[in-house]
């Protein structure tokens, strides 16, 4: 059974059905309902896979996936016979294609160019993401220890997109601090870290603006096999994920939804600056086409900005203000200078409201 909610429901329904079949006192009608529920639960995940667009992956991608699956299986399973490893290898290789397609879709929709991976995201998911990125795209993969030991780079080198992957090995908190010091900003942040520290990584990304204005955070394993919403749970990892979900849900800076795929995938984006935030601001924020965008279309939806600028003169009004907004939306750090201090401060406030 898969570890999705539907797979776990099917597993428990099958056990209930076996008990019912061995008990002559269970009414036949109840057995029939159990079978119907089991059929629905068993059929969901295979149907979702069958109805998803199947991409014809290149041979280099397939070879890399196979290598990664084989290595991960042999690391996690030690059995005198090869049957266990081969069965899990087959299941993981299938998951490679289906999970990879989900992440590819996100990268394509957001038109991402720079991605941050926190924790041990599956190696074949990393390759699927890398394949969808443009040639100048970059993945920063940070993990506490070498992802696949000495074989990690060898596995990525099987793919022609391996050059897009930059491994950052070391304490995750230190890596995030370094990326912040390097003034990095990301279109997508994937968090698949240990459950007890995931909330700290989420908070750091948001508090230090590592996520670009239109960026998305994807947090994996947020349903914990359905344990996260059950009562009387004492497992510390489950409680940590429950806390993470509560923190995200109560964060006014973001909007989020949990998808019941795999073991739970939370999709998070920044909330648009609400009108009341502008009204309550102490600064003289101007609510016009520069702030909201012409017909609610951001400046960068109509113009392209190459490179980054960190200093804008005369940025408190006119074209300088529009330029400051464009730079801020592009992820640059902007210092606004104007002869009228209050106008410069107002533009800084406007950019802050946009995140």
Secondary structure, 3 states (H helix, E strand, C coil): CCCCHHHHHHHHHHHHHHHHHCCCCCCHHHHHHHHHHHHHHHHHHHHHHHHCCCCCCCHHHHHHHHHHHHHHHHHHCCCCCCHHHHHHHHHHHHHHHHHHHHHHHHHHHHCCCEEEEEECCCHHHHHHHHHHCCCCCEEEEEECCCCCHHHHHHHHHCCCCHHHEEEEECCHHHHHHHHHHCCCCEEEEEEECCHHHHHHHHHHHHHCCCEEEEEEEEEECCCHHHHHHCCCCCCHHHHHHHHHHHHHHCCCCEEEEEECCCCCEEEEEECCCCHHHHHHCCCCCCCCHHHHCECCECHHHHCCCCCCCCEEECCCCHHHHHHHHHHHHCCCCCEEECCCHHHHHHHHHHHHHCC
